[in-house]
């Protein structure tokens, strides 16, 4: 422990890379540690694209985070030269007859309420207008839409890569391929022991994604469940043009006669890149060590026949590629950004539950403020451990 850091960040995915960058930019002496070499495909921050939307159906209190994230990503684009965010517009489709639930009850109405509360530009589309503007979707008679022109997608691998590069530029020390074995906290320091060495800092941020439950111990681990998710890229039957970003928005669709909805993205990689479509599955828990990484032919067939063919008739059954990833989910699908209840020098960051990446840039800013005990630009009161104890 020859070097004493102002902060150590464990896990350099979406939230960890953002926190490391924000701390380094502020002049903090900071160390980032990851067991892999991010951006990588073993956790939750891969798969080419993540949705970003300003009106948040999971709660209007998220909108300040995503608004600020948009500004940070544009600033990082200018500094790094990376392309991080594309605003294609975003469409959410629902109906009174929907049976799918997206994260929380009243997701569609919550989205509309959040847009109205925060002045987010949007349009409400009836069935006729949905069919006219977006013929790629097999819209049912009773379905309506919420359209947000500033929504779109971010590129998770590029975001992580850019923030880690800039963090190093600002003086951060990064250790990859190094596994944290334990951490502790005393009155004078937070300490981390890895498979290589031991380190000390004023503050430790644990942003370990799906490895978080294993790091926290039994008392807190049961609040975080890990689920395997699968993303699919399907080819167009004929012409890919209707699915290109200038014609096809990101979308979330609360389906009828289905427990799960679907969401998706435009074809961002040209004629042979495919259209990314996914649903959300919460059937059985996994760990990062026992997850089935490969996607089976049976999973591809089921996804196409049940979800894609009836709803996006312009897509074929040819799956160009598929990938699995991991969701870290709390009981109420909300974030945890709080100090460890037994270790004040340790901050636990799990801003995930399947809707976290869009907020990650601003979450890094919030974590940096929390770690350095400066005034926080965001109200984090909704993300504390206390509400989980009461549930």
PyMOL commands that set and color helices and strands:
alter all, ss='L'
color gray80, all
select helices_A, chain A and resi 14-25+60-80+107-118+127-133+156-169+209-216+218-221+241-243+297-308+357-371+381-383+386-390
alter helices_A, ss='H'
color red, helices_A
select strands_A, chain A and resi 4-10+30-34+50-52+85-86+90-94+123-125+144-148+152-154+173-176+180-185+190-194+198-206+225-236+250-253+262-264+275-278+315-329+336-340+343-350
alter strands_A, ss='S'
color yellow, strands_A
deselect
rebuild
show_as cartoon
